[in-house]
Amino acid sequence: MRSTTAGRAVRTVVRTAAVAAGAVLVAGCGSEAAPTASTAITSPAPFRQETVRADLEAALDAAGLPGGETEMGYPEPGPSFGSGSAADRKKLVALVARVSPCVVSWKSDDTGRLNKVLAGLEARGWEKSGPSEEVPMGENGTYYMATYEKHGWTLHARHTDVNTIDRSNVMATEDDCFAQVTDEEMALIEAAR
């Protein structure tokens, strides 16, 4: 009787594994199929622009900075881009519209708390990707850079302390979205800063 009970238990485990494997084969990776009861329980919520903003807002709050200072969408081009050609301005406007759903940003002149903001992001699962770097800018100041990643998003943190400029900014971008930006388009973005 023991072997019969053990045999049934083994067959049940094998059947369960086969059903699970079959479900994976039928659904496939990345399929648009509706979630089943078992996957709905274990599947994490999608990581989108709103989620990134919520992480950043929570990190700002934890650092003692006022909420509501983050922006969804690509920042407006700087005033220096007004001297670009009309064709380039038109391309930039279209590009900004295309990448805006893939960007969350924050900037502040309250620079003393950037490290606390970054610690708050780390507490929310943002992982540092590479070493942070502080570059001296002669005798005039420093430029600090750090990069973090989470669920297909990359976050760049910067702090500039040069002469009269003392500013921190954070920009998170969705990797898949920005992988489609061409070198020419990236040059337009850089010129607009």
C-alpha positions as CSV (number, residue, x, y, z in Angstrom):
1,M,0.0,0.0,0.0
2,R,2.9,2.3,0.7
3,S,4.2,2.0,-2.8
4,T,0.7,2.7,-4.2
5,T,0.4,5.9,-2.2
6,A,3.9,7.0,-3.1
7,G,3.3,6.1,-6.8
8,R,0.1,8.2,-6.8
9,A,2.0,11.2,-5.2
10,V,4.7,10.9,-7.9
11,R,2.2,10.7,-10.7
12,T,0.3,13.8,-9.3
13,V,3.6,15.8,-9.2
14,V,4.5,14.7,-12.7
15,R,1.0,15.6,-14.0
16,T,1.1,19.0,-12.3
17,A,4.5,19.7,-13.8
18,A,3.3,18.6,-17.3
19,V,0.2,20.8,-17.1
20,A,2.4,23.8,-16.0
21,A,4.9,23.1,-18.9
22,G,2.0,22.8,-21.3
23,A,0.6,26.1,-20.2
24,V,3.9,27.8,-20.8
25,L,4.2,26.2,-24.3
26,V,0.6,27.2,-25.2
27,A,0.9,30.8,-23.9
28,G,4.5,31.3,-24.9
29,C,6.7,34.1,-23.8
30,G,5.4,37.6,-24.1
31,S,2.0,36.5,-25.4
32,E,-1.0,38.7,-25.2
33,A,-3.1,36.0,-23.7
34,A,-5.3,36.9,-20.7
35,P,-3.7,35.9,-17.4
36,T,-5.1,32.8,-15.7
37,A,-6.0,32.7,-12.0
38,S,-2.6,31.3,-11.1
39,T,-0.6,33.8,-13.2
40,A,-2.7,36.8,-12.1
41,I,-1.6,36.1,-8.5
42,T,2.1,35.8,-9.2
43,S,2.6,38.3,-12.1
44,P,4.0,41.7,-11.0
45,A,2.3,44.9,-12.1
46,P,3.7,46.4,-15.3
47,F,6.5,48.8,-14.7
48,R,5.5,52.0,-16.5
49,Q,6.0,55.7,-16.5
50,E,3.5,56.1,-13.6
51,T,5.3,53.5,-11.5
52,V,8.7,55.2,-12.1
53,R,7.2,58.5,-11.1
54,A,5.7,56.9,-7.9
55,D,9.2,55.5,-7.0
56,L,10.8,58.9,-7.5
57,E,8.1,60.8,-5.6
58,A,8.5,58.3,-2.7
59,A,12.3,58.7,-2.7
60,L,11.9,62.5,-2.7
61,D,9.4,62.3,0.2
62,A,11.8,60.1,2.1
63,A,14.6,62.6,1.5
64,G,12.4,65.4,3.0
65,L,11.8,67.1,-0.4
66,P,8.4,68.3,-1.5
67,G,6.4,65.9,-3.7
68,G,4.9,66.9,-7.0
69,E,8.2,68.1,-8.4
70,T,8.6,65.3,-10.9
71,E,7.6,65.5,-14.5
72,M,6.4,62.9,-16.9
73,G,7.6,63.5,-20.4
74,Y,10.7,64.8,-22.0
75,P,11.7,68.3,-20.8
76,E,11.2,71.2,-23.1
77,P,14.2,72.1,-25.3
78,G,16.5,74.7,-23.8
79,P,16.5,78.3,-25.1
80,S,19.7,77.8,-27.0
81,F,17.9,75.5,-29.4
82,G,15.9,78.4,-30.8
83,S,18.8,79.1,-33.0
84,G,18.5,75.7,-34.8
85,S,17.0,75.4,-38.2
86,A,13.2,75.2,-38.7
87,A,13.6,71.7,-40.0
88,D,15.6,70.6,-36.9
89,R,13.0,72.3,-34.6
90,K,10.2,70.4,-36.3
91,K,12.1,67.1,-36.0
92,L,12.8,67.8,-32.3
93,V,9.2,68.5,-31.6
94,A,8.2,65.2,-33.2
95,L,10.9,63.4,-31.3
96,V,10.0,64.9,-28.0
97,A,6.4,63.8,-28.5
98,R,7.5,60.3,-29.4
99,V,9.8,59.8,-26.4
100,S,7.7,61.7,-23.8
101,P,5.8,58.5,-22.6
102,C,9.2,57.0,-21.9
103,V,10.7,59.7,-19.5
104,V,10.3,60.8,-15.9
105,S,12.5,63.6,-14.6
106,W,13.2,65.8,-11.6
107,K,15.5,68.8,-11.1
108,S,16.2,70.9,-8.1
109,D,18.4,73.6,-6.7
110,D,18.1,71.9,-3.3
111,T,21.2,69.8,-4.0
112,G,22.2,68.7,-0.5
113,R,19.7,65.8,-0.6
114,L,20.5,64.1,-3.8
115,N,22.3,61.3,-2.0
116,K,19.2,60.7,0.2
117,V,17.0,60.6,-3.0
118,L,19.3,58.0,-4.5
119,A,19.2,56.0,-1.2
120,G,15.4,56.1,-1.4
121,L,15.5,54.8,-4.9
122,E,17.8,52.0,-3.9
123,A,15.4,51.1,-1.1
124,R,12.7,50.8,-3.9
125,G,14.8,48.3,-5.9
126,W,16.7,50.6,-8.2
127,E,20.2,49.0,-8.6
128,K,23.3,51.0,-9.3
129,S,24.8,50.1,-12.7
130,G,28.4,50.9,-12.5
131,P,30.3,53.2,-10.2
132,S,29.3,56.7,-9.5
133,E,31.7,59.3,-10.7
134,E,32.6,62.8,-9.4
135,V,34.6,64.8,-12.0
136,P,36.5,67.9,-10.9
137,M,35.8,70.9,-13.1
138,G,39.1,72.7,-12.5
139,E,39.1,74.9,-9.4
140,N,35.5,75.9,-10.1
141,G,33.6,72.9,-8.9
142,T,32.5,69.3,-9.7
143,Y,30.2,67.2,-11.8
144,Y,28.7,64.1,-10.2
145,M,27.1,61.2,-12.2
146,A,25.4,58.0,-11.1
147,T,23.3,55.5,-13.1
148,Y,20.6,53.1,-11.8
149,E,18.4,50.5,-13.4
150,K,15.1,48.8,-12.7
151,H,12.7,46.7,-14.8
152,G,13.8,48.0,-18.3
153,W,14.4,51.6,-17.2
154,T,17.6,53.5,-16.7
155,L,17.9,56.4,-14.3
156,H,20.7,59.0,-14.7
157,A,21.4,61.2,-11.6
158,R,23.5,64.3,-12.0
159,H,24.8,67.1,-9.8
160,T,26.5,70.1,-11.1
161,D,28.4,72.5,-8.8
162,V,30.3,74.9,-10.9
163,N,30.6,78.6,-10.2
164,T,27.1,79.9,-9.7
165,I,25.3,76.7,-10.9
166,D,24.4,74.3,-8.2
167,R,21.8,71.9,-9.5
168,S,20.7,68.3,-9.2
169,N,18.6,66.4,-11.8
170,V,17.4,62.9,-12.3
171,M,16.1,61.5,-15.6
172,A,14.7,58.0,-16.0
173,T,14.2,56.6,-19.5
174,E,12.7,53.4,-20.8
175,D,15.4,51.3,-22.4
176,D,13.3,49.9,-25.3
177,C,11.9,53.3,-26.2
178,F,15.4,55.0,-26.3
179,A,17.0,52.0,-28.1
180,Q,14.9,53.2,-31.2
181,V,16.3,56.8,-31.1
182,T,18.8,57.2,-33.9
183,D,22.2,58.9,-33.6
184,E,20.9,61.8,-35.6
185,E,18.0,62.2,-33.2
186,M,20.3,61.9,-30.2
187,A,22.4,64.7,-31.6
188,L,19.2,66.8,-31.8
189,I,18.4,66.0,-28.2
190,E,21.9,67.0,-27.1
191,A,21.8,70.2,-29.0
192,A,18.5,71.1,-27.3
193,R,20.0,71.1,-23.8
